Amino acid sequence: MAEKILSHRGDQSVYAGDLAVVEVDQVMVVDSIAQSFIERMERDLGAKPKYPERVSIVIDHVAPASSVSVAQSHKEAREYAAQTGVRLFEVGRGICHQVLMEEGLAQPGWIVLGSDSHSTTYGAVAAFGSGMGATDIALAAASGKIWLRVPESVKVTFTGDLRPGVGAKDVALEMIRVLGADGATYQSIEMHAGDRFTRGERMTLANLCVEAGAKSGLVVPGGEILTDYGYDIPEWVYPDAGAAYVREIELDLTALNPRMSAPSEVDNVHDVSELRGLKVDQVFIGTCTNGRIEDLHAAAEVLRGRKVNPTTRLLVIPASSQVMEQALEDGTMLALQRAGAVFGTPGCGPCMGRHQGVLAPGEVCVSTSNRNFIGRMGDKEAQIYLASPSVAAATAVMGRIALPEDVLGMGIAGAGA
């Protein structure tokens, strides 16, 4: 699929290992790198975006502003957008990847480059999404094109069906465990899922591909999952029969149990049952990995009618304003609020450790995010465990790492005691 997309957006057929110059359909800039992007554009390149309609700035990483310096960078991003005509998504609209998907700014067969490493997320809808630094992003915005080496592809085939209580986050963590943290470095992970998984679940799968070092993560369209959202899927985007891959793995979903990444590497994956009982100080449900409406539904299913353990904090941050509106309309937010959740502004929250819930020395957090590196969410002595929304919610109720069945089997009364 990577070769197909890069060939279609370039001027000739390309294969793994080739250098390609390709048209870029969307350039995404986040607030934390906006100043560097603007500096590259104005000082180094002396250029304005060639296609302003193909550039989006999203204020999401530290939003609302946490300091005067951050507020200044936000101000500069707003002024730059007003001057150049590029699209700007303000504080509270949500996380860049979720917002671009909701706004239709990632489409099958497109090339979407973002100044955030988890731009692999766009592969959920068969777009070649990849993260790059300020210089490359500026070059793409100024010229409308980018050069890159065509990645080799790793084929991942899913078989069987998930059992109740097991979700896309568990699948993604297991995939990373098998591949390893550097097992797909500068490669394209191509996931063959048939008609399994919703668009949101596919976003979770594609999002985490970068944690195996991947340049892109592409989920092959299947069934009517994407067409139900109105996507037009070109026939040429599908991989050819007999396509060559550098590695092929198969994951049996039927045999999969809830999974969790233990500190301090994403590929340090275990069955949740192996870590059960560890005392937890904070639970965080949100991020570009698991802040969508189905994730909040999964958490509410566990938390409804129960209380967060008095020794544990639960922070919930919807991935976007649209997700928050849906959760308000269907009662999900109310259920989470009554359980004792604390809500944050739609955006990245404490995922990168700069505001809205950073961790103190020695604290333990179970997070639905994508990284558990040392110092990622605050102090370097804090510990981060990555899990699904269901496991995170169960952990919040119990005050220690737990499975949903530990909570759902105990009834309502006294669940938070």
Secondary structure, DSSP 8 states (H G I E B T S, - for coil): -HHHHHHHTSSS---TT-EEEEE-SEEEEEHHHHHHHHHIIIIII----SSGGGEEEE--TT-S--SHHHHHHHHHHHHHHHHH--EEE-TTSB-HHHHHHHTT---TT-EEEESSGGGGGGGGGT-EEEE--HHHHHHHHHHSEEEEE--EEEEEEEES---TT--HHHHHHHHHHHH-TTTTTTEEEEEE-TT-S-HHHHHHHHHGGGGGT-SEEEE---TTTTGGGT----GGGS--TT---SEEEEEEGGG---EEE-TT-TT-EEEHHHHTT-B-SEEEE-HHHH-SHHHHHHHHHHHTT----TT-EEEE--SBHHHHHHHHHTTHHHHHHHHT-EE--SS-GGGGSSSSS-B-TT-EEEESSS---TTTTB-TT-EEEE--HHHHHHHHHHTBS--HHHHHTT-STTTT-
